[in-house]
Amino acid sequence: MMETLTKLEDMTRSEIVNGNGITFPAFRKQLRPNFAVVWRDITGGYLALILTALIALSVQGNSLVINILTVLFCSGLFGYFLAYLQLFFHEAAHYNIAKDRKLNDKLANIFIGAIVGQDITVYRPIHLMHHRFLGSVNDTERSYFDALTWKYILESLTGIRVLKVLGAREKIMKSKNESKANQKSNINLQLFIGFVTNALIVGFCLWAGYYVMAISWVLGMAVVFPFFGAIRQLLEHRGEQSNRNNDYSVVPHGEVNRLFGDGPIASTLGAAGFNRHLLHHWEPAISYTCFKELETYLMDTQVRNYLESRRAGYFSTFITLFGK
């Protein structure tokens, strides 16, 4: 069976048994989300943003060269850790940042949505369609449809890709004629709150004369943040055999998932369990705080060889996919 296993779904869950004779359904019942870990990780993201802000503020008044170098450095960090925090919005879409579902949504909108201008009740149905249609022409999260080229990188850095993805997403949502709740507009109160939040940050910095901080935040939010979001998703889902000449909005791309590592880059670029994205797409409801335990269990079952075949690194995957 292992020779023909092309994805975990090829085996029923009751067939998966570890060396101690524990079936996956029995093991699954033991898994519980650790909300303390979730909020420790979210807090870590905010601390990284604060530290970056302190660096930007501390160099104000230095030479032009130092200011420019600081803007480049800090905007990179701002964008990187905003992308990091955004991944917990995804975790909230699966009701995994608080035990109570209403509280889960409130916390997601307050601590993440208020910065990035998204409403969890709008994002959730869009994301669930990604799970439902992964690899098909109807996927609502389709950054991986296009080849990783210099053009892709430029579009990701200039916001063009964000507009393309949002436009395609809205088109698919309407064509699928989903429920009224699923058709909520992205132009909503939460978007306004996000705009005001960012305007206050930038406006205060400009008023106080902290130009390095203001410019760094704008570039981080508008340029670097979208870039990391687009690149990360492509590395998770674009296939090694993909062809840049194929239009995957017409021709199905096929399902692709990977397991990345636990290093400092993989754990932050792939925060909230995205570094084990294969496991998330197999069992979307499981909290990322359980993924390491889940992987350890699966590595003692018949699917071990398959998991090993899907291991990759973000950088090595970037090299493999570039130009394809």
N, C-alpha and C positions, 0 to 999 in steps of 0.2 A: 504493500500500500504506500509506503514511504517513497518508492521510486516514482510514483505517479502523482504524488501530492503536490499540487501547484498553489494551493492556498489553504488556510486553516479550515475554511468552510467545506472543504472536501471530506472532512470527517465530522460525524455527528459528535456533539459534546459528550454524550454518554459513552462513546467508544474510547475517549481519552482517559488513560489510567496511568498513574505514576508507579514507581517501584514498590511503594507500600500498599498498592491495591486501591488507592483512593481515586474515585472517578472525579472528573471535572465538576459535574453538578454538585457533588458532596463538598469538594474543595471550595467551590464558588460561594457556598453558604457561609464560609468562614470569613470572607472578605468584608471589611467595614472601612468606610472612608475615615481618614484622620484629619479632621477639620483644623486642628491645631497646626499641623504641618502645612496645610493650605495657606493659612493666614501668616505663618512664619515666612513662607516663600513670597507672598504678596508684599509683606512688610519689607522683605529684603529688596524687592524691586523699587519700592519707594525710597528706601535708604540710599540705593544706588543713584536715583535721580537727585536726591538732596545733596549727596556728595559731589556729583557732577556740577550741580548749581554752585556749590561753594567754590569749586575750582574756577568756574567761569567768573564768579564775582571777585575772587582774590586777585586776578590778573588785571582788573580794570585799571587803566592809567599807565600801563607799560607801553613799550614800543609797538609800532604798527605790526611788525613781523610777529612779535610774541602774541599779540591780540588775534592775528589771523590764524596762527597755529593753534591757539586755544579754541577758537571757533570751530576749526576742523575737528579737533579732538573731542570737544564737548558735544558738538552736534552729533557726532558718531555715537557717543555714549548715550545721549538723550534718546536718539532714535532706536538704538539697540534695546534699551531697557523699557521704552514704551512698547516695543514689539513683544518683549518679555511679559509685561503686564497684560497685554491684550490676550495672551494665551489663557489667562485665567478667566477671561470673559467666555471663552470657549468651554472651560470647565463648568462655568455657571450655566451654560446652555444645556448641560446634562444634569443640572441640579446638584452639583457636587462641591459647592463652597459653603453651604449651610444645610443643616438638617431639615429645617422648615422651608418649603418651596417658595412661599411668599417672601420670606426673609432672604433667601438665596437671590431672588431677583432684585430686591431693593439694594442689597449690598453690592451686587454686580453693577447696577446703574450708578450708585454713589461713588464707589471706589475705582471703577474702570470706565464705565460708560460716560461719566461726567468729563473725563479727559479726552476720550477719543470720539465722543459725540454719537454713541450708539445706544440703542435701547435693546435690552436683552430679549424682550418679547417680540421684537422685529427680527433680531438675528437668529433666534432659536429655530423657527420653521425653515429659514433659508439653510441653516447648517444641517438640520435633519434631512433635508432633501439631498445634501451632499453625501450623507451616509447612504441614503436610499439609491442614489444614481451615480455613485462613484464609478468613474471610468466610462460612463455613457455620455452621449451628446447632451443630455439634460442635466449634467452636474452643475450645481449652482456656485461651486467654488472651483474655478477652472484656470487658475494661473498656470497649471501644468500643461494646458492644451498647447501652448506656444513653446517653441524651441528656446533653449537657453543660449542666447546670442548677445552680441554687443548691443543690438537694437533692443532686445528684451531688457537688458540692464539699464539702458538709457531711458526707456519708457518707465521702468520701475522707479528711477530716480527723479523723474519729472512729473509724476502724477498721472501720466497718460494711461498707464496700466490700470490704475485704480478706477479711472473713468470707464475703461473698457470692461472691466470685470463687473462693476456696478450696473452698467447698461445691459450687459448680457444676462445678469442675474435677474433684473427686473423683467426682462423679456420672457425668460423662462418661467418665472413665477406666474405671470399673466397667462402664458400659453397653457400651463398645467391646470389653470382654473382652480387653484387651491381655495381653501376656506377663507372667509372674510378676515379672520384673525391673521392668516398667513400673508395677506395682501396689505398689511399695514405699510405705510410709506416710510422710507428712510428719512424723509424730511419731517421731523417731529420735534417735540419738546426737548428730547434728549440731545438732538443735534444742536439745538439752540443753546442748551446748557453747556455743551462741549465748546461751542464757539465763544460763549461768554467767558468760560473758564480760561481758555487759551488767550483770549483778548486781555483779560485782567492780568495774567502772568506777564505777557509782553508789554502791555501798557504801563504797568507799574515799573518794570525794568527801564523802559524808555524815560519815564517821568523821573526816576531816580538817577538816571545817567549810566545805568548798567547796560551799555550797548552790546558788549560781548555776550552777556547772558541772553539778551533779547534775540540777537541774531542766531545764537546757538540753538535756542529753543525752537525758533521758527524753522530752521533748517532740519533740526532733528525730527520735528513733528511732520513737516510737509515733504521732506525728501528721504531721510534715512529710514524712518519708521515704515513707510510703504515699501521701500526697497527690501528690507529684511522680511516683511510679511510675504511678499511675492516670491522671493527666492526660496524661503523655507518651504512653502507649500509645493513648489516645483520639485525640490529635492526629495520630498516625501512621496510624491505620486507619479512623477514622469518616469516612464519605463526605459530601461537600457536599450531596448530595440525600437524606441520611438523614432519617427521620421519627420524631420522639419518640413518636408513637403506635403505632409498630410494635414488636412483640415479636420481637427478632432471635434469641431462643432458639428461636423457632418458624418465623419467616420469615427466609430467608437474607439477610444484610446485603450480601454481595458483597465481592470483594477490592478494597481501597483501600490504596495506598502513596504516600508522598511523598518528595521530596528537599528537605531543609532546608539552611540555609546553613552558613558556616564561621566565623561570629562567635563571640565569647566565650560567649554564652548557648547558641547552637545547638551549639557544640562541647563543652559541659559537660552541659547538659540532655540532649543527644543524643550523649553520649560513646560511645566504642567503636564508632563507625560508625553509630549510630542516627540521626545527622543525614543519612545517606544510606540510609535504611531501605529504600527502593525497590530499591536495588542488592543489599542483603542478602537480601531475599526472592526476588530473581531468581537469585542465586548464593550460597546460604547457606554454602557451605564456604569461600568466599574471606575471608581475614582483612581486618578493617577497615583495617589498615595499607596495604592495596592499593586502597582505594576511590577515592581521589583520582586515582590512575593509571588505574583502570578508567573512571571518569567522563570523564576527558580523552580516552581512547580512544573511548568511545561517542559523545562529542560530535562526533567526526569521522566518524560513520557515518550510516546511514539513520534511526536512532532518535533523532537529535538533537532534532527537533521534539517528539517525545513526551516526552523528558526535560524539555524546557523547559516543557511544559504541566503537569508535575507538581511544579514548583518552588513552594515555599511558605515562609513564616516561621512559627515557633511562635506568636508573638503574633497575627499576622493570621489564622492558622488557628483560634486560640482564639475570636477575634471572629466569624469566619464560622460556626463550629459552635455557638456558645453558643445554647442554647434549641432546637436542632434535634434 
